[in-house]
Amino acid sequence: MKGPDVTWYLGVAAFMFATGALGVLLRRSPLIVLLSLELMLNGANLALIAFSRLHGGGAGQIFALSVMAVAASEVVVGLGLIVAMARRNLTLDVDKLTWLRG
């Protein structure tokens, strides 16, 4: 096996996931929240691919590709909502969006 050990990949994946989780919890801008969610998903993908490389199978890589497809669709819907809210001059603060509760 050439290259870094799997523990290094898992360490980077954990750092990416933790950074994304902090971004989701601490920021109030919907755009930053979406970017933080993407960072969390990329950290999870890196962990999946690292375990797939460790065990020699391709299932982790296929699952990571499906997660990327879901993440791309999530970005499209989220950015569409953010653009629609910005065009109506609504506040783009996550804490002030209580009218969405129903």
C-alpha positions in Angstrom: 0.0 0.0 0.0 1.6 3.3 -1.1 0.8 6.7 0.3 -0.3 7.7 3.7 -2.0 5.3 6.1 -5.7 5.2 6.5 -5.6 6.9 9.9 -4.3 10.1 8.2 -7.3 10.1 5.9 -9.6 9.5 8.7 -8.0 12.3 10.7 -8.5 14.8 7.8 -12.1 13.5 7.4 -12.8 14.1 11.1 -11.4 17.6 10.9 -13.4 18.4 7.9 -16.6 17.1 9.4 -16.0 18.9 12.7 -15.3 22.2 10.9 -18.5 21.8 8.9 -20.5 21.0 12.1 -19.2 24.1 13.8 -20.1 26.2 10.8 -23.6 24.8 10.8 -24.0 25.5 14.5 -22.4 28.9 14.8 -23.2 30.8 11.6 -26.4 32.5 10.7 -26.1 33.0 7.0 -27.9 30.3 5.0 -25.1 30.3 2.3 -22.5 29.6 5.0 -24.7 26.9 6.4 -25.0 25.3 3.0 -21.2 25.4 2.5 -20.7 23.9 6.0 -23.1 21.1 5.1 -21.1 20.4 1.9 -17.9 20.3 4.0 -19.5 17.8 6.3 -20.6 15.6 3.4 -17.1 15.8 1.9 -15.6 14.7 5.2 -17.9 11.7 5.2 -17.1 10.9 1.6 -13.4 10.9 2.5 -14.0 8.5 5.3 -16.0 6.2 3.1 -13.3 6.2 0.4 -10.6 5.6 3.1 -12.4 2.6 4.5 -13.0 1.3 1.0 -9.3 1.6 0.2 -8.5 -0.2 3.5 -10.7 -3.2 2.8 -10.1 -3.3 -0.9 -13.7 -3.2 -2.0 -15.5 -0.7 -4.2 -18.7 -0.3 -2.2 -17.5 2.7 -0.3 -16.5 4.5 -3.5 -19.9 3.8 -5.1 -21.7 5.0 -2.0 -19.5 8.1 -2.0 -20.6 8.8 -5.6 -24.2 8.6 -4.6 -23.6 10.9 -1.6 -22.1 13.4 -4.1 -25.2 13.2 -6.3 -27.4 13.9 -3.3 -25.2 16.8 -2.2 -25.3 18.4 -5.7 -29.1 18.3 -5.7 -29.2 19.7 -2.1 -27.0 22.6 -3.3 -29.3 23.3 -6.2 -32.4 23.4 -4.1 -30.8 25.4 -1.3 -29.3 28.0 -3.6 -32.6 28.4 -5.4 -34.3 29.1 -2.1 -31.6 31.6 -1.1 -31.9 33.4 -4.4 -35.7 33.5 -4.2 -35.5 35.0 -0.6 -32.9 37.6 -1.7 -35.1 38.7 -4.6 -38.0 39.3 -2.3 -35.8 41.3 0.1 -36.4 38.9 3.0 -34.0 38.6 5.8 -31.3 36.0 5.2 -30.8 35.2 8.9 -31.4 31.6 9.9 -32.6 32.5 13.4 -35.3 34.9 12.0 -36.8 32.3 9.7 -39.4 31.2 12.2 -42.3 31.8 9.8 -41.3 28.6 7.9 -42.4 26.4 10.8 -46.0 26.2 9.7 
